[in-house]
Amino acid sequence: MSYIRREESLETMVARAIGEGCNFADSYARTGLSLEGYHHRKLPETLARLDCGDVFDTRDDDCITAMGDALVAEANAISPGYGSRVLNICTYEDLLFDEQLEHLRWLILRWESFSHVRQQVRGRLAARRLIADLGEH
């Protein structure tokens, strides 16, 4: 049996990034988690942009990273090392008896998925620009 890899279209990836960004922003806002310093001031702007589908704005890069770090730190505070574990191994079968920790696990995975597709889209767009530039020379 052979496996045929079907690449996701750029349009589909962009739509997925927008949907995941909107959902993540809403979920993160409901956690009430705060960020420190500069990111604390930027958070409302970042959440507003994500919520309205503007998920590729480079002004939000650091804040989105800080949001993921805050989620991991919060999970680690409840169960030492667990937030980091969620990013490094499959935790879908973990039996968690703490509802807040389960919610954080879910949010960390959503953040990771959103961040990943966001970077994939940027990579594809950069590749298209490079190929276009090479074609002009």
N, C-alpha and C positions, 0 to 999 in steps of 0.2 A: 504494500500500500504506500502510495506517495502522498506527501503533504504539499498542498499548494498554498503558499502564503499570499494572502490578498492584502494589499496595502490600503489603509484607510485614506480616503481622499482628503485633501486639504480642507475642502469645504466642510466635510463631516467633522474633522478635528476642530475646526474653528467653532462650529456650532456646539460641539461637546464642551470646549473650553468655556464658552459663554454660559452655557447651562450650568456647568459645574461651578463656575465662578459665582454666579448669582446664588445658587443653593448654598455654597460654602459661606458666602458673606452673610446670608441670613442666619445660618446656623451659628456662625462665630459670634455675631452680634448678640444672639440670645444667650450665649455662655456668660456674658458679663466679664470675661477676662480682659484685663487691662494690659497695656504695654508700657514700657519705660521710656522716659525722656522724649526724644525726637519722634519715635514711633507712636507714642501716646497721642501726640498732637496730630500726626498724620492718619491715624486709624479711621476717624470719621470720614475723611476724604476718600481713603482707599475703599472702605466699605461701600460708600455711595457710588463710586465708579464701578466696582464689581457688581453691585446690585442692579445697575442699569445696563450691564453688559459690556462695559468698557474694561475688558480684562487684560488687555495687552499694554497698557500704559506703563512705561518704564519707571515713572515716578513711584509706582507701587511695589517695585521689586523688593526693596529692603523691608517694607512693612509686611508684605506677604510672607517673607522668610521669618520675620519676627513673630508673626501670628502662629506659624508652625512651631517655632521654638517655644512659644508660650504654652501651646497645647501639650507638647512633649514634657515640658517642665512641670505643668500641673499634674499630668498623669504620673510622672516620676515622684511628685510630692505625695501622692496617694499610695502608690506602690513603688518603692525604689527600683528604678531601672526599667519599669514597664513601658513608659512612653518611648524610650529608646528601642526597646524590644519590638514594639509595633512597627517601627521603621525598618527593622533589620531581619525579621523573620515573619512567617505567616502566623497570625494570631487568631484566625477565624474560628478555630476549634477551642480556644481558651474559654474555660468556664469562669466567668467573672460574677462574683456575688455582690459587687458594688455597682450600682446603677450609674453613678457619676463616672466611674472608671470605664464602664462599657461605652457610655456616651462619648467620652474623650477618645477612646480607641477608634470609634466610628469617625469622629471628626478628624483625627490625625490621618486616617486612611483617605478621607475626602480631600483634605488639604494636599496630601501627597499626590493623589490622582490629578487634582486640578493643577498643581505646580508642574507635574510631569507633562501633561498635554499642552500646557501653556508654553513650556520650553520646546516641545516638539514642533509646535506651529512656528515658533520663532526660527527654529533651525531650518525648517522647510522653506520658509520665506527667504532666509539668508542664502540658502542653496540656490533658489530660483534667481535671486539677484546676481549671485556669482556666475551662474551659468549664462545669464543674459549678458553680463559684462564680458565674459570670455568669448561669446559669440560676436561681440562687436569688434573684437581685436583681430 
